[in-house]
Amino acid sequence: MNYKYEIINYDKNIPAKIMNLNLSSETHKTELHWHREPELVYVTDGAAECNRNGESLIIEKGEILFFSSEDVHLVRPVLGTTVNLICIQLSYEYMRMFCRPLDSVIFDVENRPEGKAKIIEVVTELTKINKATDDYAPLMQISCVNKIYYLLMKYCICPRRGSNSLIIPKRDFSYAKTAIAYINENFKREIPLNEIASIVNLSPSYFSKYFKNVTQVSFSEYLANLRLENAIQDMLTKNSTVSSAAIENGFANVKSFITQCKRIYDCTPAQYKKKLLNSD
């Protein structure tokens, strides 16, 4: 699971990272994460379950969702389904070339219908270009990406503070961001509740309630899920044994790894690995 702060590497010669994704709920379990770069998600087929700063959303085929810089978010298929989507992660520094006060503004796509409709048109065009085998297709990709930047700045920009159009996140994720980053760096060892609470200067009891409120799961469950996904990944990519995958990813013992896997996937790690391999 991606609980970490992500560093975005851009496509060569294109001022954005463009990803065409085909995701299945059987294998794609990405959880809350964030990055500095704004991100645009467009569903080309199926439906995606999204969470943005604590707000749960479902976006259907033909719809878009915009994540502002450092929004805590996730995008995954609706349970039991697959989804095709295009993700466009925009360059913060590239945007700053044209919008110098970038840190003092946000982009309100949902409440700007004219801009939103025009962006959808451009992204729809971009999905067709991405399927082309033309050697010069990247030129058209650059054109579409620049159109998206233009539309965001022309139609969707609004002040971050001191305005009636201010968008206020439903929950304060500032402590969660710090805690999640720490968990991601240290999940392979024991992390007591009082240790993670001290990292964000909160009491253990207050942190425990706060963390569950903003992430929808307890700290211990969050940590166990992160260990589970990494252990399963080691079994798939490194051919690790159940025992080594458990110990190397922070589980106290093999039994706790198996128990967590059964709780989440209704099968043992070995059975789940087999299931994933057979689905390829």
Contacts in CASP RR format, 6 or more apart in sequence:
PFRMAT RR
TARGET T0000
AUTHOR 0000-0000-0000
METHOD contacts of the structure
MODEL  1
MNYKYEIINYDKNIPAKIMNLNLSSETHKTELHWHREPELVYVTDGAAEC
NRNGESLIIEKGEILFFSSEDVHLVRPVLGTTVNLICIQLSYEYMRMFCR
PLDSVIFDVENRPEGKAKIIEVVTELTKINKATDDYAPLMQISCVNKIYY
LLMKYCICPRRGSNSLIIPKRDFSYAKTAIAYINENFKREIPLNEIASIV
NLSPSYFSKYFKNVTQVSFSEYLANLRLENAIQDMLTKNSTVSSAAIENG
FANVKSFITQCKRIYDCTPAQYKKKLLNSD
1 29 0 8 1.000
1 30 0 8 1.000
1 31 0 8 1.000
1 225 0 8 1.000
1 226 0 8 1.000
1 229 0 8 1.000
1 230 0 8 1.000
2 30 0 8 1.000
2 31 0 8 1.000
2 33 0 8 1.000
3 31 0 8 1.000
3 32 0 8 1.000
3 33 0 8 1.000
3 180 0 8 1.000
3 181 0 8 1.000
3 183 0 8 1.000
3 184 0 8 1.000
3 222 0 8 1.000
3 226 0 8 1.000
4 33 0 8 1.000
4 180 0 8 1.000
4 181 0 8 1.000
4 184 0 8 1.000
5 33 0 8 1.000
5 34 0 8 1.000
5 35 0 8 1.000
5 177 0 8 1.000
5 181 0 8 1.000
5 184 0 8 1.000
6 33 0 8 1.000
6 34 0 8 1.000
6 35 0 8 1.000
7 35 0 8 1.000
8 17 0 8 1.000
8 35 0 8 1.000
8 36 0 8 1.000
8 37 0 8 1.000
8 89 0 8 1.000
9 17 0 8 1.000
10 16 0 8 1.000
10 17 0 8 1.000
10 89 0 8 1.000
10 91 0 8 1.000
11 17 0 8 1.000
11 18 0 8 1.000
11 141 0 8 1.000
13 138 0 8 1.000
13 142 0 8 1.000
14 138 0 8 1.000
14 141 0 8 1.000
14 142 0 8 1.000
14 145 0 8 1.000
15 90 0 8 1.000
15 91 0 8 1.000
15 94 0 8 1.000
15 142 0 8 1.000
15 145 0 8 1.000
15 146 0 8 1.000
15 149 0 8 1.000
16 88 0 8 1.000
16 89 0 8 1.000
16 90 0 8 1.000
16 91 0 8 1.000
16 94 0 8 1.000
16 145 0 8 1.000
16 148 0 8 1.000
17 37 0 8 1.000
17 87 0 8 1.000
17 88 0 8 1.000
17 89 0 8 1.000
18 86 0 8 1.000
18 87 0 8 1.000
18 88 0 8 1.000
18 126 0 8 1.000
18 130 0 8 1.000
18 141 0 8 1.000
18 145 0 8 1.000
19 86 0 8 1.000
19 87 0 8 1.000
19 88 0 8 1.000
19 89 0 8 1.000
20 84 0 8 1.000
20 85 0 8 1.000
20 86 0 8 1.000
20 127 0 8 1.000
20 130 0 8 1.000
21 84 0 8 1.000
21 85 0 8 1.000
21 86 0 8 1.000
21 87 0 8 1.000
22 82 0 8 1.000
22 83 0 8 1.000
22 84 0 8 1.000
23 48 0 8 1.000
23 76 0 8 1.000
23 77 0 8 1.000
23 82 0 8 1.000
23 83 0 8 1.000
23 84 0 8 1.000
23 85 0 8 1.000
24 77 0 8 1.000
24 81 0 8 1.000
24 82 0 8 1.000
24 279 0 8 1.000
25 76 0 8 1.000
25 77 0 8 1.000
25 78 0 8 1.000
25 79 0 8 1.000
25 80 0 8 1.000
25 81 0 8 1.000
25 82 0 8 1.000
26 80 0 8 1.000
26 275 0 8 1.000
26 276 0 8 1.000
26 279 0 8 1.000
27 276 0 8 1.000
27 279 0 8 1.000
28 76 0 8 1.000
28 77 0 8 1.000
29 76 0 8 1.000
29 225 0 8 1.000
29 229 0 8 1.000
30 74 0 8 1.000
30 75 0 8 1.000
30 76 0 8 1.000
31 74 0 8 1.000
31 222 0 8 1.000
31 225 0 8 1.000
31 226 0 8 1.000
32 51 0 8 1.000
32 72 0 8 1.000
32 73 0 8 1.000
32 74 0 8 1.000
32 176 0 8 1.000
32 180 0 8 1.000
32 215 0 8 1.000
33 72 0 8 1.000
33 73 0 8 1.000
33 74 0 8 1.000
33 180 0 8 1.000
34 70 0 8 1.000
34 71 0 8 1.000
34 72 0 8 1.000
34 73 0 8 1.000
34 173 0 8 1.000
34 177 0 8 1.000
35 70 0 8 1.000
35 89 0 8 1.000
36 69 0 8 1.000
36 70 0 8 1.000
36 92 0 8 1.000
37 69 0 8 1.000
37 89 0 8 1.000
37 90 0 8 1.000
37 91 0 8 1.000
37 92 0 8 1.000
38 66 0 8 1.000
38 67 0 8 1.000
38 68 0 8 1.000
38 69 0 8 1.000
38 89 0 8 1.000
38 90 0 8 1.000
38 92 0 8 1.000
38 95 0 8 1.000
38 107 0 8 1.000
38 152 0 8 1.000
39 66 0 8 1.000
39 67 0 8 1.000
39 73 0 8 1.000
39 87 0 8 1.000
39 88 0 8 1.000
39 89 0 8 1.000
39 90 0 8 1.000
40 64 0 8 1.000
40 65 0 8 1.000
40 66 0 8 1.000
40 67 0 8 1.000
40 87 0 8 1.000
40 88 0 8 1.000
40 90 0 8 1.000
40 109 0 8 1.000
40 119 0 8 1.000
40 123 0 8 1.000
40 148 0 8 1.000
41 48 0 8 1.000
41 50 0 8 1.000
41 59 0 8 1.000
41 64 0 8 1.000
41 65 0 8 1.000
41 66 0 8 1.000
41 67 0 8 1.000
41 75 0 8 1.000
41 85 0 8 1.000
41 86 0 8 1.000
41 87 0 8 1.000
41 88 0 8 1.000
42 62 0 8 1.000
42 63 0 8 1.000
42 64 0 8 1.000
42 85 0 8 1.000
42 86 0 8 1.000
42 88 0 8 1.000
42 120 0 8 1.000
42 123 0 8 1.000
42 124 0 8 1.000
42 127 0 8 1.000
43 59 0 8 1.000
43 60 0 8 1.000
43 61 0 8 1.000
43 62 0 8 1.000
43 63 0 8 1.000
43 64 0 8 1.000
43 83 0 8 1.000
43 84 0 8 1.000
43 85 0 8 1.000
44 61 0 8 1.000
44 62 0 8 1.000
44 84 0 8 1.000
44 85 0 8 1.000
44 86 0 8 1.000
44 127 0 8 1.000
45 61 0 8 1.000
45 83 0 8 1.000
45 84 0 8 1.000
46 60 0 8 1.000
46 61 0 8 1.000
46 77 0 8 1.000
46 78 0 8 1.000
46 81 0 8 1.000
46 82 0 8 1.000
46 83 0 8 1.000
46 84 0 8 1.000
47 58 0 8 1.000
47 59 0 8 1.000
47 60 0 8 1.000
47 61 0 8 1.000
47 77 0 8 1.000
47 78 0 8 1.000
47 81 0 8 1.000
47 83 0 8 1.000
48 58 0 8 1.000
48 59 0 8 1.000
48 65 0 8 1.000
48 75 0 8 1.000
48 76 0 8 1.000
48 77 0 8 1.000
48 78 0 8 1.000
48 83 0 8 1.000
48 85 0 8 1.000
49 56 0 8 1.000
49 57 0 8 1.000
49 58 0 8 1.000
49 74 0 8 1.000
49 75 0 8 1.000
49 76 0 8 1.000
49 77 0 8 1.000
49 78 0 8 1.000
49 79 0 8 1.000
50 56 0 8 1.000
50 57 0 8 1.000
50 58 0 8 1.000
50 59 0 8 1.000
50 65 0 8 1.000
50 73 0 8 1.000
50 74 0 8 1.000
50 75 0 8 1.000
51 57 0 8 1.000
51 73 0 8 1.000
51 74 0 8 1.000
52 65 0 8 1.000
52 67 0 8 1.000
52 71 0 8 1.000
52 72 0 8 1.000
52 73 0 8 1.000
53 71 0 8 1.000
53 72 0 8 1.000
53 73 0 8 1.000
53 169 0 8 1.000
53 170 0 8 1.000
53 171 0 8 1.000
53 173 0 8 1.000
54 72 0 8 1.000
54 169 0 8 1.000
54 170 0 8 1.000
54 171 0 8 1.000
54 173 0 8 1.000
54 214 0 8 1.000
54 216 0 8 1.000
55 170 0 8 1.000
57 65 0 8 1.000
58 78 0 8 1.000
59 65 0 8 1.000
62 120 0 8 1.000
62 124 0 8 1.000
63 120 0 8 1.000
64 109 0 8 1.000
64 116 0 8 1.000
64 119 0 8 1.000
64 120 0 8 1.000
64 123 0 8 1.000
65 75 0 8 1.000
66 107 0 8 1.000
66 109 0 8 1.000
66 110 0 8 1.000
66 156 0 8 1.000
67 73 0 8 1.000
68 106 0 8 1.000
68 107 0 8 1.000
68 167 0 8 1.000
69 92 0 8 1.000
70 177 0 8 1.000
71 169 0 8 1.000
72 173 0 8 1.000
72 176 0 8 1.000
72 177 0 8 1.000
72 214 0 8 1.000
75 85 0 8 1.000
75 87 0 8 1.000
76 83 0 8 1.000
77 83 0 8 1.000
86 123 0 8 1.000
86 126 0 8 1.000
86 127 0 8 1.000
86 130 0 8 1.000
88 123 0 8 1.000
88 126 0 8 1.000
88 145 0 8 1.000
88 148 0 8 1.000
90 145 0 8 1.000
90 148 0 8 1.000
90 149 0 8 1.000
90 152 0 8 1.000
92 102 0 8 1.000
94 149 0 8 1.000
95 102 0 8 1.000
95 149 0 8 1.000
95 152 0 8 1.000
95 153 0 8 1.000
96 102 0 8 1.000
98 149 0 8 1.000
98 153 0 8 1.000
99 105 0 8 1.000
99 153 0 8 1.000
99 157 0 8 1.000
103 160 0 8 1.000
104 159 0 8 1.000
104 160 0 8 1.000
104 161 0 8 1.000
105 157 0 8 1.000
105 158 0 8 1.000
105 159 0 8 1.000
105 160 0 8 1.000
106 157 0 8 1.000
106 158 0 8 1.000
106 159 0 8 1.000
106 160 0 8 1.000
106 167 0 8 1.000
107 152 0 8 1.000
107 156 0 8 1.000
107 157 0 8 1.000
107 158 0 8 1.000
108 156 0 8 1.000
108 157 0 8 1.000
108 158 0 8 1.000
108 165 0 8 1.000
108 167 0 8 1.000
109 115 0 8 1.000
109 116 0 8 1.000
109 119 0 8 1.000
109 152 0 8 1.000
109 156 0 8 1.000
110 116 0 8 1.000
111 165 0 8 1.000
112 155 0 8 1.000
112 156 0 8 1.000
114 155 0 8 1.000
115 151 0 8 1.000
115 154 0 8 1.000
115 155 0 8 1.000
115 156 0 8 1.000
116 155 0 8 1.000
116 156 0 8 1.000
118 151 0 8 1.000
118 155 0 8 1.000
119 148 0 8 1.000
119 151 0 8 1.000
119 152 0 8 1.000
122 144 0 8 1.000
122 147 0 8 1.000
122 148 0 8 1.000
122 151 0 8 1.000
123 144 0 8 1.000
123 148 0 8 1.000
125 144 0 8 1.000
126 141 0 8 1.000
126 144 0 8 1.000
126 145 0 8 1.000
129 137 0 8 1.000
129 140 0 8 1.000
129 141 0 8 1.000
129 144 0 8 1.000
130 137 0 8 1.000
130 141 0 8 1.000
132 140 0 8 1.000
158 165 0 8 1.000
158 166 0 8 1.000
158 167 0 8 1.000
159 165 0 8 1.000
159 166 0 8 1.000
160 166 0 8 1.000
171 213 0 8 1.000
171 214 0 8 1.000
172 214 0 8 1.000
173 214 0 8 1.000
175 200 0 8 1.000
175 202 0 8 1.000
175 207 0 8 1.000
175 210 0 8 1.000
175 211 0 8 1.000
176 210 0 8 1.000
176 211 0 8 1.000
176 214 0 8 1.000
176 215 0 8 1.000
178 199 0 8 1.000
178 200 0 8 1.000
179 196 0 8 1.000
179 199 0 8 1.000
179 200 0 8 1.000
179 207 0 8 1.000
179 211 0 8 1.000
179 219 0 8 1.000
182 191 0 8 1.000
182 196 0 8 1.000
182 199 0 8 1.000
183 191 0 8 1.000
183 196 0 8 1.000
183 222 0 8 1.000
183 223 0 8 1.000
183 226 0 8 1.000
184 226 0 8 1.000
187 223 0 8 1.000
187 226 0 8 1.000
187 227 0 8 1.000
187 230 0 8 1.000
187 249 0 8 1.000
187 250 0 8 1.000
188 227 0 8 1.000
188 248 0 8 1.000
188 249 0 8 1.000
188 250 0 8 1.000
189 250 0 8 1.000
190 250 0 8 1.000
190 252 0 8 1.000
191 223 0 8 1.000
193 204 0 8 1.000
193 207 0 8 1.000
193 208 0 8 1.000
193 219 0 8 1.000
193 220 0 8 1.000
194 204 0 8 1.000
196 207 0 8 1.000
196 219 0 8 1.000
197 203 0 8 1.000
197 204 0 8 1.000
197 206 0 8 1.000
197 207 0 8 1.000
197 208 0 8 1.000
200 207 0 8 1.000
202 210 0 8 1.000
207 219 0 8 1.000
208 218 0 8 1.000
208 219 0 8 1.000
211 218 0 8 1.000
211 219 0 8 1.000
211 222 0 8 1.000
212 218 0 8 1.000
212 219 0 8 1.000
215 222 0 8 1.000
217 225 0 8 1.000
224 256 0 8 1.000
224 260 0 8 1.000
225 260 0 8 1.000
225 264 0 8 1.000
227 249 0 8 1.000
227 250 0 8 1.000
227 251 0 8 1.000
227 257 0 8 1.000
227 260 0 8 1.000
228 257 0 8 1.000
228 260 0 8 1.000
228 261 0 8 1.000
228 264 0 8 1.000
230 249 0 8 1.000
231 240 0 8 1.000
231 245 0 8 1.000
231 246 0 8 1.000
231 248 0 8 1.000
231 249 0 8 1.000
231 251 0 8 1.000
231 257 0 8 1.000
231 269 0 8 1.000
232 245 0 8 1.000
232 261 0 8 1.000
232 269 0 8 1.000
232 272 0 8 1.000
232 273 0 8 1.000
232 276 0 8 1.000
234 240 0 8 1.000
234 244 0 8 1.000
234 245 0 8 1.000
234 248 0 8 1.000
234 249 0 8 1.000
235 241 0 8 1.000
235 242 0 8 1.000
235 245 0 8 1.000
235 269 0 8 1.000
235 273 0 8 1.000
236 273 0 8 1.000
236 276 0 8 1.000
236 277 0 8 1.000
240 248 0 8 1.000
242 254 0 8 1.000
242 257 0 8 1.000
242 258 0 8 1.000
242 268 0 8 1.000
242 269 0 8 1.000
242 270 0 8 1.000
243 254 0 8 1.000
245 257 0 8 1.000
245 269 0 8 1.000
246 253 0 8 1.000
246 254 0 8 1.000
246 256 0 8 1.000
246 257 0 8 1.000
247 253 0 8 1.000
247 254 0 8 1.000
249 257 0 8 1.000
251 257 0 8 1.000
251 260 0 8 1.000
257 269 0 8 1.000
258 268 0 8 1.000
258 269 0 8 1.000
261 267 0 8 1.000
261 268 0 8 1.000
261 269 0 8 1.000
261 272 0 8 1.000
262 268 0 8 1.000
265 272 0 8 1.000
267 275 0 8 1.000
END
